[in-house]
Amino acid sequence: MCRSIKRLREGAAVASDEEIHEAARQYVRKVSGFGAPSARHQAAFDAAVEDVARASRTLLDAVARELAR
């Protein structure tokens, strides 16, 4: 597992939904300690990835709006 998660914002450029989702998956893997969760944990893992991706998109969109002002 990589030590650092890819930076999703470079200047005014904002990451794609796919890049955000992959970074969220990497983050959840790191936090949970699961490289690949068992079937028992899959639903919780997937829900966490979606939550982190959604929060990341909200953050990046807010930063982009502020930079555009």
N, CA, C and O atoms as a printed pandas DataFrame, in Angstrom:
     atom_number atom_name residue_name chain_id  residue_number  x_coord  y_coord  z_coord
0              1         N          MET        A               1    0.842   -1.174    0.000
1              2        CA          MET        A               1    0.000    0.000    0.000
2              3         C          MET        A               1    0.891    1.243    0.000
3              4         O          MET        A               1    1.909    1.291    0.691
4              5         N          CYS        A               2    0.501    2.221   -0.768
5              6        CA          CYS        A               2    1.251    3.468   -0.888
6              7         C          CYS        A               2    1.162    4.274    0.401
7              8         O          CYS        A               2    0.136    4.260    1.081
8              9         N          ARG        A               3    2.232    4.969    0.730
9             10        CA          ARG        A               3    2.230    5.781    1.957
10            11         C          ARG        A               3    1.401    7.042    1.838
11            12         O          ARG        A               3    0.795    7.480    2.816
12            13         N          SER        A               4    1.364    7.629    0.654
13            14        CA          SER        A               4    0.621    8.881    0.521
14            15         C          SER        A               4   -0.455    8.755   -0.550
15            16         O          SER        A               4   -0.293    8.047   -1.544
16            17         N          ILE        A               5   -1.526    9.444   -0.324
17            18        CA          ILE        A               5   -2.629    9.456   -1.273
18            19         C          ILE        A               5   -2.361   10.576   -2.274
19            20         O          ILE        A               5   -1.907   11.657   -1.901
20            21         N          LYS        A               6   -2.640   10.311   -3.528
21            22        CA          LYS        A               6   -2.405   11.273   -4.595
22            23         C          LYS        A               6   -3.109   12.597   -4.305
23            24         O          LYS        A               6   -4.266   12.618   -3.885
24            25         N          ARG        A               7   -2.409   13.679   -4.530
25            26        CA          ARG        A               7   -3.019   15.001   -4.397
26            27         C          ARG        A               7   -4.085   15.146   -5.464
27            28         O          ARG        A               7   -3.830   14.880   -6.639
28            29         N          LEU        A               8   -5.270   15.564   -5.070
29            30        CA          LEU        A               8   -6.398   15.629   -5.987
30            31         C          LEU        A               8   -6.655   17.020   -6.539
31            32         O          LEU        A               8   -7.558   17.208   -7.353
32            33         N          ARG        A               9   -5.876   17.986   -6.107
33            34        CA          ARG        A               9   -6.042   19.342   -6.621
34            35         C          ARG        A               9   -4.672   19.924   -6.901
35            36         O          ARG        A               9   -3.799   19.939   -6.033
36            37         N          GLU        A              10   -4.495   20.395   -8.102
37            38        CA          GLU        A              10   -3.264   21.087   -8.490
38            39         C          GLU        A              10   -3.666   22.435   -9.068
39            40         O          GLU        A              10   -4.143   22.511  -10.200
40            41         N          GLY        A              11   -3.476   23.486   -8.306
41            42        CA          GLY        A              11   -3.893   24.805   -8.765
42            43         C          GLY        A              11   -5.392   24.847   -8.970
43            44         O          GLY        A              11   -6.158   24.558   -8.050
44            45         N          ALA        A              12   -5.818   25.205  -10.176
45            46        CA          ALA        A              12   -7.247   25.289  -10.477
46            47         C          ALA        A              12   -7.810   23.963  -10.974
47            48         O          ALA        A              12   -9.028   23.803  -11.047
48            49         N          ALA        A              13   -6.955   23.021  -11.314
49            50        CA          ALA        A              13   -7.419   21.726  -11.835
50            51         C          ALA        A              13   -7.936   20.851  -10.696
51            52         O          ALA        A              13   -7.268   20.677   -9.677
52            53         N          VAL        A              14   -9.123   20.310  -10.884
53            54        CA          VAL        A              14   -9.738   19.442   -9.879
54            55         C          VAL        A              14   -9.832   18.036  -10.450
55            56         O          VAL        A              14  -10.061   17.856  -11.646
56            57         N          ALA        A              15   -9.657   17.059   -9.604
57            58        CA          ALA        A              15   -9.653   15.650  -10.006
58            59         C          ALA        A              15  -11.008   15.195  -10.539
59            60         O          ALA        A              15  -12.052   15.770  -10.228
60            61         N          SER        A              16  -10.954   14.153  -11.344
61            62        CA          SER        A              16  -12.181   13.540  -11.857
62            63         C          SER        A              16  -12.842   12.718  -10.756
63            64         O          SER        A              16  -12.227   12.421   -9.732
64            65         N          ASP        A              17  -14.097   12.355  -10.980
65            66        CA          ASP        A              17  -14.805   11.507  -10.017
66            67         C          ASP        A              17  -14.079   10.176   -9.829
67            68         O          ASP        A              17  -14.011    9.655   -8.716
68            69         N          GLU        A              18  -13.538    9.627  -10.915
69            70        CA          GLU        A              18  -12.806    8.359  -10.821
70            71         C          GLU        A              18  -11.555    8.496   -9.953
71            72         O          GLU        A              18  -11.273    7.623   -9.132
72            73         N          GLU        A              19  -10.805    9.584  -10.127
73            74        CA          GLU        A              19   -9.608    9.811   -9.312
74            75         C          GLU        A              19   -9.971    9.981   -7.839
75            76         O          GLU        A              19   -9.279    9.468   -6.960
76            77         N          ILE        A              20  -11.057   10.701   -7.576
77            78        CA          ILE        A              20  -11.509   10.896   -6.200
78            79         C          ILE        A              20  -11.924    9.559   -5.590
79            80         O          ILE        A              20  -11.589    9.276   -4.440
80            81         N          HIS        A              21  -12.639    8.746   -6.339
81            82        CA          HIS        A              21  -13.086    7.450   -5.841
82            83         C          HIS        A              21  -11.893    6.548   -5.535
83            84         O          HIS        A              21  -11.889    5.865   -4.511
84            85         N          GLU        A              22  -10.891    6.534   -6.392
85            86        CA          GLU        A              22   -9.712    5.700   -6.156
86            87         C          GLU        A              22   -8.918    6.180   -4.937
87            88         O          GLU        A              22   -8.395    5.364   -4.177
88            89         N          ALA        A              23   -8.828    7.489   -4.752
89            90        CA          ALA        A              23   -8.154    8.020   -3.566
90            91         C          ALA        A              23   -8.934    7.658   -2.307
91            92         O          ALA        A              23   -8.341    7.327   -1.280
92            93         N          ALA        A              24  -10.257    7.720   -2.384
93            94        CA          ALA        A              24  -11.105    7.338   -1.248
94            95         C          ALA        A              24  -10.901    5.866   -0.905
95            96         O          ALA        A              24  -10.801    5.507    0.269
96            97         N          ARG        A              25  -10.839    5.018   -1.926
97            98        CA          ARG        A              25  -10.608    3.585   -1.708
98            99         C          ARG        A              25   -9.250    3.369   -1.037
99           100         O          ARG        A              25   -9.127    2.557   -0.119
100          101         N          GLN        A              26   -8.246    4.092   -1.496
101          102        CA          GLN        A              26   -6.914    3.954   -0.905
102          103         C          GLN        A              26   -6.926    4.403    0.558
103          104         O          GLN        A              26   -6.320    3.761    1.415
104          105         N          TYR        A              27   -7.612    5.496    0.834
105          106        CA          TYR        A              27   -7.717    5.999    2.206
106          107         C          TYR        A              27   -8.400    4.975    3.119
107          108         O          TYR        A              27   -7.918    4.696    4.216
108          109         N          VAL        A              28   -9.525    4.418    2.657
109          110        CA          VAL        A              28  -10.255    3.445    3.466
110          111         C          VAL        A              28   -9.424    2.184    3.674
111          112         O          VAL        A              28   -9.456    1.592    4.753
112          113         N          ARG        A              29   -8.689    1.774    2.662
113          114        CA          ARG        A              29   -7.793    0.623    2.830
114          115         C          ARG        A              29   -6.771    0.903    3.923
115          116         O          ARG        A              29   -6.515    0.052    4.776
116          117         N          LYS        A              30   -6.192    2.088    3.896
117          118        CA          LYS        A              30   -5.172    2.452    4.877
118          119         C          LYS        A              30   -5.757    2.484    6.288
119          120         O          LYS        A              30   -5.180    1.920    7.218
120          121         N          VAL        A              31   -6.899    3.144    6.440
121          122        CA          VAL        A              31   -7.515    3.292    7.762
122          123         C          VAL        A              31   -7.994    1.954    8.310
123          124         O          VAL        A              31   -7.814    1.660    9.492
124          125         N          SER        A              32   -8.611    1.139    7.440
125          126        CA          SER        A              32   -9.191   -0.124    7.899
126          127         C          SER        A              32   -8.152   -1.235    8.060
127          128         O          SER        A              32   -8.356   -2.182    8.820
128          129         N          GLY        A              33   -7.056   -1.112    7.350
129          130        CA          GLY        A              33   -6.064   -2.182    7.358
130          131         C          GLY        A              33   -6.401   -3.314    6.410
131          132         O          GLY        A              33   -5.698   -4.324    6.380
132          133         N          PHE        A              34   -7.470   -3.165    5.631
133          134        CA          PHE        A              34   -7.878   -4.182    4.659
134          135         C          PHE        A              34   -7.422   -3.779    3.263
135          136         O          PHE        A              34   -7.881   -2.769    2.730
136          137         N          GLY        A              35   -6.528   -4.553    2.672
137          138        CA          GLY        A              35   -6.197   -4.329    1.266
138          139         C          GLY        A              35   -7.375   -4.748    0.400
139          140         O          GLY        A              35   -7.716   -4.091   -0.584
140          141         N          ALA        A              36   -7.977   -5.845    0.786
141          142        CA          ALA        A              36   -9.186   -6.351    0.141
142          143         C          ALA        A              36  -10.062   -6.909    1.263
143          144         O          ALA        A              36   -9.735   -7.946    1.839
144          145         N          PRO        A              37  -11.159   -6.242    1.576
145          146        CA          PRO        A              37  -11.988   -6.687    2.694
146          147         C          PRO        A              37  -12.647   -8.034    2.420
147          148         O          PRO        A              37  -12.906   -8.391    1.271
148          149         N          SER        A              38  -12.910   -8.763    3.476
149          150        CA          SER        A              38  -13.637  -10.029    3.353
150          151         C          SER        A              38  -15.082   -9.732    2.981
151          152         O          SER        A              38  -15.539   -8.595    3.094
152          153         N          ALA        A              39  -15.791  -10.748    2.541
153          154        CA          ALA        A              39  -17.206  -10.587    2.200
154          155         C          ALA        A              39  -17.987  -10.020    3.384
155          156         O          ALA        A              39  -18.928   -9.246    3.208
156          157         N          ARG        A              40  -17.589  -10.408    4.572
157          158        CA          ARG        A              40  -18.245   -9.937    5.796
158          159         C          ARG        A              40  -18.138   -8.427    5.980
159          160         O          ARG        A              40  -19.046   -7.801    6.527
160          161         N          HIS        A              41  -17.033   -7.845    5.527
161          162        CA          HIS        A              41  -16.783   -6.414    5.710
162          163         C          HIS        A              41  -17.004   -5.588    4.440
163          164         O          HIS        A              41  -16.880   -4.364    4.473
164          165         N          GLN        A              42  -17.323   -6.232    3.344
165          166        CA          GLN        A              42  -17.401   -5.540    2.052
166          167         C          GLN        A              42  -18.400   -4.388    2.047
167          168         O          GLN        A              42  -18.081   -3.310    1.546
168          169         N          ALA        A              43  -19.581   -4.582    2.581
169          170        CA          ALA        A              43  -20.604   -3.531    2.565
170          171         C          ALA        A              43  -20.151   -2.304    3.353
171          172         O          ALA        A              43  -20.334   -1.174    2.901
172          173         N          ALA        A              44  -19.566   -2.523    4.520
173          174        CA          ALA        A              44  -19.080   -1.394    5.330
174          175         C          ALA        A              44  -17.929   -0.690    4.625
175          176         O          ALA        A              44  -17.845    0.538    4.636
176          177         N          PHE        A              45  -17.045   -1.468    4.012
177          178        CA          PHE        A              45  -15.903   -0.909    3.272
178          179         C          PHE        A              45  -16.407   -0.040    2.116
179          180         O          PHE        A              45  -15.968    1.098    1.952
180          181         N          ASP        A              46  -17.334   -0.586    1.313
181          182        CA          ASP        A              46  -17.870    0.150    0.169
182          183         C          ASP        A              46  -18.599    1.417    0.601
183          184         O          ASP        A              46  -18.474    2.457   -0.047
184          185         N          ALA        A              47  -19.356    1.339    1.686
185          186        CA          ALA        A              47  -20.067    2.525    2.189
186          187         C          ALA        A              47  -19.074    3.594    2.635
187          188         O          ALA        A              47  -19.288    4.781    2.388
188          189         N          ALA        A              48  -18.001    3.184    3.284
189          190        CA          ALA        A              48  -16.979    4.140    3.720
190          191         C          ALA        A              48  -16.305    4.799    2.528
191          192         O          ALA        A              48  -16.047    6.003    2.554
192          193         N          VAL        A              49  -16.018    4.032    1.486
193          194        CA          VAL        A              49  -15.410    4.604    0.275
194          195         C          VAL        A              49  -16.336    5.661   -0.316
195          196         O          VAL        A              49  -15.885    6.747   -0.678
196          197         N          GLU        A              50  -17.614    5.354   -0.414
197          198        CA          GLU        A              50  -18.573    6.321   -0.969
198          199         C          GLU        A              50  -18.667    7.575   -0.103
199          200         O          GLU        A              50  -18.730    8.685   -0.630
200          201         N          ASP        A              51  -18.677    7.411    1.210
201          202        CA          ASP        A              51  -18.728    8.569    2.116
202          203         C          ASP        A              51  -17.498    9.459    1.957
203          204         O          ASP        A              51  -17.613   10.682    1.877
204          205         N          VAL        A              52  -16.334    8.842    1.913
205          206        CA          VAL        A              52  -15.081    9.607    1.775
206          207         C          VAL        A              52  -15.030   10.287    0.406
207          208         O          VAL        A              52  -14.615   11.442    0.307
208          209         N          ALA        A              53  -15.442    9.591   -0.638
209          210        CA          ALA        A              53  -15.451   10.187   -1.980
210          211         C          ALA        A              53  -16.397   11.389   -2.036
211          212         O          ALA        A              53  -16.060   12.428   -2.604
212          213         N          ARG        A              54  -17.572   11.238   -1.446
213          214        CA          ARG        A              54  -18.554   12.338   -1.437
214          215         C          ARG        A              54  -18.008   13.537   -0.663
215          216         O          ARG        A              54  -18.126   14.674   -1.120
216          217         N          ALA        A              55  -17.421   13.295    0.487
217          218        CA          ALA        A              55  -16.852   14.393    1.278
218          219         C          ALA        A              55  -15.690   15.051    0.536
219          220         O          ALA        A              55  -15.524   16.269    0.588
220          221         N          SER        A              56  -14.903   14.256   -0.140
221          222        CA          SER        A              56  -13.771   14.799   -0.903
222          223         C          SER        A              56  -14.261   15.674   -2.045
223          224         O          SER        A              56  -13.713   16.752   -2.278
224          225         N          ARG        A              57  -15.288   15.225   -2.760
225          226        CA          ARG        A              57  -15.847   16.019   -3.859
226          227         C          ARG        A              57  -16.397   17.334   -3.324
227          228         O          ARG        A              57  -16.192   18.383   -3.936
228          229         N          THR        A              58  -17.093   17.295   -2.189
229          230        CA          THR        A              58  -17.634   18.516   -1.583
230          231         C          THR        A              58  -16.508   19.490   -1.251
231          232         O          THR        A              58  -16.601   20.683   -1.542
232          233         N          LEU        A              59  -15.453   18.978   -0.646
233          234        CA          LEU        A              59  -14.309   19.817   -0.301
234          235         C          LEU        A              59  -13.672   20.425   -1.543
235          236         O          LEU        A              59  -13.449   21.634   -1.596
236          237         N          LEU        A              60  -13.379   19.605   -2.533
237          238        CA          LEU        A              60  -12.709   20.094   -3.730
238          239         C          LEU        A              60  -13.559   21.094   -4.484
239          240         O          LEU        A              60  -13.032   22.082   -4.997
240          241         N          ASP        A              61  -14.855   20.867   -4.566
241          242        CA          ASP        A              61  -15.740   21.819   -5.225
242          243         C          ASP        A              61  -15.777   23.151   -4.481
243          244         O          ASP        A              61  -15.785   24.207   -5.114
244          245         N          ALA        A              62  -15.800   23.119   -3.157
245          246        CA          ALA        A              62  -15.804   24.353   -2.369
246          247         C          ALA        A              62  -14.501   25.117   -2.551
247          248         O          ALA        A              62  -14.516   26.342   -2.668
248          249         N          VAL        A              63  -13.394   24.422   -2.576
249          250        CA          VAL        A              63  -12.099   25.084   -2.786
250          251         C          VAL        A              63  -12.054   25.704   -4.176
251          252         O          VAL        A              63  -11.595   26.835   -4.336
252          253         N          ALA        A              64  -12.529   24.971   -5.185
253          254        CA          ALA        A              64  -12.536   25.492   -6.551
254          255         C          ALA        A              64  -13.390   26.745   -6.662
255          256         O          ALA        A              64  -13.011   27.702   -7.336
256          257         N          ARG        A              65  -14.561   26.741   -5.991
257          258        CA          ARG        A              65  -15.410   27.936   -6.004
258          259         C          ARG        A              65  -14.701   29.124   -5.376
259          260         O          ARG        A              65  -14.769   30.239   -5.894
260          261         N          GLU        A              66  -14.029   28.891   -4.272
261          262        CA          GLU        A              66  -13.326   29.972   -3.591
262          263         C          GLU        A              66  -12.188   30.511   -4.449
263          264         O          GLU        A              66  -11.953   31.719   -4.480
264          265         N          LEU        A              67  -11.487   29.632   -5.137
265          266        CA          LEU        A              67  -10.385   30.059   -5.994
266          267         C          LEU        A              67  -10.894   30.849   -7.202
267          268         O          LEU        A              67  -10.188   31.712   -7.724
268          269         N          ALA        A              68  -12.118   30.554   -7.643
269          270        CA          ALA        A              68  -12.687   31.223   -8.799
270          271         C          ALA        A              68  -13.143   32.645   -8.487
271          272         O          ALA        A              68  -13.383   33.438   -9.397
272          273         N          ARG        A              69  -13.260   32.963   -7.215
273          274        CA          ARG        A              69  -13.730   34.317   -6.827
274          275         C          ARG        A              69  -12.683   35.359   -7.081
275          276         O          ARG        A              69  -12.909   36.539   -6.814
